[in-house]
């Protein structure tokens, strides 16, 4: 009988942690474990989530050890899986990522444009440190990473740890989209077999097959053109997310080949998107006033009443379910299909081999076995190569402490596209991130 797992969640104080904890309790049939640890550097935030976790596991799985800690050695020693969802700088820095660009008439967004660049430069440092810490204490552990911006993080980790085959970067947005497709056409998304290519937050579904092999892509596109596009959990979403999903209809009408990832709107329609963003109240404010407040208030309520039985704390099942199902597919060698981020190496034959491509892959004990895509069209190749160059230069700017490469990266980004704008925003972001970035020379 296979051993049960020892798991640590890095970023234990995240508002997404309760959903992962809940997913772990309900998927023990495919992913058994003996111990779960929350780890965060912010003791106060984590304690709130930790008290919820203690009650949840006491009620649902009392035989499993649950702890939370700020001690790296306690967290990372002898673990099998590391679920990582760090946010370096927290929501205060996210707010700066969004508001500084908007103050300069540029897109202010968490993972796209100059905000994504700033967040990426912060995340690289902490993700490298995390991998080094884990490898000292658990050389064989699988590191499953949600930390954003995943495209930049994935490329940086591949540059620094090219031989580490147990780091897997993933994103739940493709799964969110598959769930939404299922709702639109009244089908079970669990039966979908997707084909997909791109960079993280920069990709397209080329087919969505059902279990009989029928391609549902035309039906989904036609429905969207006639009726618009809503997320699967529209009733729980903030208005900014509803606006984001609504743009899928525009992208399909303009570029009807495939079904796009929602984040492409920032690159395809930067001027329009800029006109819709409020420089005084951004997505960071919406989250802090919404999900952040709801999750922490509910965790505190559960701690007071001593039971989680009547709680509806989980906001997005896809986030928690996906990372647990990915771990289960590796642990049980299930070879289920997931959309993950891997080194290209010919998967898309007319893109660079070192590009970190997001594609469908079979996932088992040997890690991801990606499905070949072949050649892609000129439009998609051009978009991806430009974005890839920006991401690669961002990583090189961090690792080489190069101001010039940082400027090159931002000049290439489609949300900026002007070297003077790029220099102005870079200088402003350097000042704002003085405690997080290396000194660029």
N, C-alpha and C positions, 0 to 999 in steps of 0.2 A: 504494500500500500504506500502511495506517495506521501511524503511528509507534508504537513500543513505549512502555511506560509507565515512569515513575519513581515509586516507591512509598516511603512512609515509614510505619513502625508506631510510633505514640506509645504509650509504655508498654512499651518493648522488654524491660524486665526482668520482665514479667508471666509467670506460669505458663501463660497462654494463648498466648503468642507462639510457642512451638514448633509448636503446631497450625496457626496461621496460616501460618507459614513452610512447613510441610509441604504445606498446601493450595495455596500459591502454586506449589510445584514441580510439583504434579500437574495443575494447571488451566491450564498455559501454552497449551494449544490454544485456549482461549477468552479468556485474559487474558495476553497476552505482555508481558514487561517486560525492560528492560535493567539496571535498578538497583533494589536494595532496601536501605533504611536502617532500622536500629533507633534509636529516640531515647528516652532516659529521663534523668531528673535524678539517678537513683540509679546511679552508675557501676559499683559493685560487683555489684549484682544483674544489671545488663544484661550485664556482661562474661561471666557464666556462660552466659547464653542466647546471647550473641554468638558465643562459641567454638563452641557447638553449631551455630549458623547457618552459620559459616564452613565447617565440615566437611560439613554437609548440602548446601550449594550447590556446594562443590567436587566432591562425589561425584555429584550429580544434575543440576546445571546449571552447569557450569564456565564457561560464556560469560557468565554474569550477574554483575555487580558487586555484592558484598555488603559493607556496612560497618555499624558501630555507633558512635554518637557521643552526647555530651552537649551538643554545640554546636547551638543552634537554627538558626543561619544555614546551617550545613552540612546540617542535616536538612531544612529546609523550602524551600531555594532550588530553583526550577524543578522542582517535583514535580507530578505529575498526580493522584495519589490519596493521601490521608492516612487511614490506618486508626487510629482512636483508641480506646484502652481504658485510660484513666487511672484510678488509685485514689489520690486525694489523701489523704495521711496513712498510706497503706499498711495492712497488717493490724493494727498496733497501734491505729490509730484505729477500724478496723472492730470490733475487740474491745470498745472503749469504747462504740461505737454499740449494741452488743448487750447489754453487761453493765450499763451505767448504767440503761437502762430496766428491765431485769429486777430490779435492786436496789430499784426503786420499784414493783414488781408491775405492770409494763407489758410489752407485747410488745417483745422485743429482736430485731430482724431488720434485715438489711442495707439493704433498699430500702423496707420498709414501716414505718409508724408513726414514733415519734420517732427511731429509728435511721436510717431513710430520710431524715427531715428533716435530721438532722445531716450525713449524707453528702451530701445535695443541696446544702446551704449551702456545703459545702467544694468540691464539684464545680463549682458555678456560676462561682466565681472563676477556677479554672484553665482551664475550657473557654472562657470569654470571652477570656482571655489567649491561649490557643492559636489561636483563630480570628483574632485580631488579628495574631499573629505569622505565621501562614500567609499571610494576605491581603497582608501587606507584601512577601513574597518569592515567592508563587505565587498571584496574584489569581484564576486560573481553576481552581485545584485543587478536586477533589471531596473534601469532608471527610465520611467515613463514620464515624459515632460509635456505639460500644458503651458509652461511659462511663455508669455508673449514678449515681443512679437516673434512668433514661433519660427518664421522664415529666417530671420536674422540669427536667432539663438541656434537653430539647427546648423546653419552654415558655420558659425563660429565654433561650435562644439566639434564639428567635423574637421575643421582646420586644426584645432588644438589636440583632439583625441581621435586621430584618423583610424586607429586600430581597435578602438573600443566598440565592439559590436553589440553591446547591451545597453546602449542609449537609444531610445526611440522617441522621436518628437511627433506629437499628435495634436489634433485640433478638433473640437466638437462641432464646428460650424457646418462641415459637410453632412454630418449626421443630423443636425438641426434641419438642414435643407431637405434631406431624405424624408424625415418625419413630416415635414410640411408638404412635400409632394404627396405622401400617402394620404394626408388629410384632404388635400385639394381634390383628389380623384377617388377618394373613399376606398383606398387599398391599404393593406398591411405593409408598412415600410420594412418590416423584418424580413419580408420575402423578396425585397429588391436586391438585385445584383448590379451595382453601378460600375460604369467606367468613367474615369475622371483624370484630368491632367492639369498641371499648373504649379505655381508656387503657393505657399500658404497665404490665404486671403487674396488669392490672385489666380483662380482656376475656373474650370468649366466641366460640367457633366456632359459627356458625349453620348451616353446611352444610360438608360435605367431599365434593366430587364426584370420581368417578373419570373416566377419559378417555372413557367412554361416556355420561357425564352422569348416572349413578346417584348418588344421595345416600347416602353411607355412614354418615352421622351416627347413624341408628337402630341400625345393626349395632354400631357402636363403643360406644354407650350400653348396649345390651343385654349385650354382652360384659363391659363393666366392672361392671355390676350383678351379674352372675353370678359373675365370676371375679376382680374387683378390677382395679387399674390399676398397671402397672409402667412405668418409663422404658425406652427402647429399649436403653440400655446398663446395665441393672440390675446386671450382674455387676461393673461398675466403680464403682458409686455408693456413697457413704458412707450410713450408716443414716439420717441426717437427710433426705437426698433421697428415700430409699425411703418414709419416713414421709410426706413431702410429697406424693408421687404417690399414695399410698394414700388421701389425703383426697379425691381426685377422685370416688371412689365415693360418699362422703357427699354431696358437692355435687350430683351428678347425682340422687341420690335425693330430696334436699330441693328442688332447683330443676331439674326435668327438661327445660326448654325447650332448653338448649344444652349444649355441652361447655366447661367453664370453664378459664381459665388457673389453674395451680396456686396462684399467689400470692393468689388471692381467699380462700383459707382463713383468712388472717390477719385479713381484714375481716369475713368472715361468721361466724367462730367464734373471736373473740379470747380469750374466757375459757378455752375448751378448749385453744387453742394455747398460751396462757400456762402452763397446767398441765403441758404436755408439755416445756417448755424448761428446761434445766439452767442456772441462773444462774452456775454456776462453770465450766462447760465448754460454750461456745457453738459455733456454726458456724465462727466465726473460728478457734477453737482446733482444730476438726476439720480445717479446711483447712490450717492451719500444720503440724499433725502428719501430715497425709495428703498431699494433692495437692502442696502447696508442697515438702514434703520429697522426695517421689518425683521430681518434675520436676527439681529442682536437683541431686539426687544422680545422676540419669540423665544430665543435661547434663555434669556433672563427669566421669562415667565415660566418656562419649563423647569428651570432650576428652583424657582420658588414653590411651584405646586408639586414637584417631585415625580412627574410623569410626563412622558412624551406620547402617550397613547392617542391623544386627541389633536396632535400637532399636524399642521400642513406646511411645515417649514421648507420643504423641498420646492424650489422654484423651477428648476430645469432638469428634468430627469436625464436628458441626453448627456449632460456634463458628467454626472456621477456614473451613470450606467456604462458609458463608453469606456472610461478608463478601467473600470472593473472587468468589463467584457474583454478588453484587450489583454489585460493581465491573465484572465482565465484562458484565453485562446493560446497564450504562450505556455502557461502552466500545464494545461491539459493536452497540449499539442492538437488543438481543435481545428486549426487551419481554416478558421473563418475569415471572411473578407472584410477588411477595414481600409479606409482611406488614411494613409500615413505619409510621413515625410522621410524620404530615403535619398541617397546619392544617385544621380541619374544613371551614369554608366550605361548609356545606350537605350534606356527605357523609352525616352523620346529621342529618336535617332538623329535629329537635326538640331539638338541643343547640346551645350557643353557637358562633358561627363561629370565635372565636379559640382554642377548645379544641384541643389537640394530640391528634388521634385516631389510634389504631392500627388500620389496616385493610389489606385486600389492595389491591395496586396493580400495574399494569403498569409496568415500569421500563425506560426506554430512554435515549437520548442527551439527551432533554429533561427527564430526571428522572422522578419518580413521577407516574403518571396514575391516581389512586385510583378504585376502583369505588364507586358510590353505594350506600348502605345504606338510606336512607329513614328513616321513623320507627321508634323503638324503644319497647318497652313501659314502663309506669310504673315498675316495679320496677328495671329496668336504668337508666332515665333518672335515677331518684332516686339510685341508688348512684353513678353516674358524675358527676352534678352536684355531689354532696357531695365526692367525691374531687378533682374538678377545682377546686373552690373552695379546698380545702386546698393543692393544687399551685400555683395562681395566687398565693395569699397568701404561700406560701413564697418564691416568686420576688420578689414585691414587697417582702417583709421584707428580703431580701438587698439588692436594688437601692436601696431607700429607707432602709436601715439602721433599720428600724422594729421595735421590741420589740412594739408592740401588734399588728402584723400577724403576727409570729411566734407570738404567743400565740393569736391568732384561728385561725391555721392549725392549730396543734396541738389546740386545743379542738374543731375540726371533725373531726379525724381519727378514724375509727371505732374505732381501737385504743385511743383515750384517752377521748374523749367526756365529759370533765369539766374545767372551767376551772381548778380548784385543782390537779388532777393535771397539767394542761398547764403551769401556771406553775412548779410544782416541777421538772418534768423540763426545761423550757426553761432555768431558772436553772442546773441541773446541767450541761446541755449547753453553755451559754455558757462556763462555767468550763473545761470539757474542751476546747473548741475555740477558746480564746483566740488561738492562733497561726494560725488559719485563717479565722475569721469576721470580718466587719466589726463594729465596736462598735455594738450595737443600742441605740437611744435611745427 
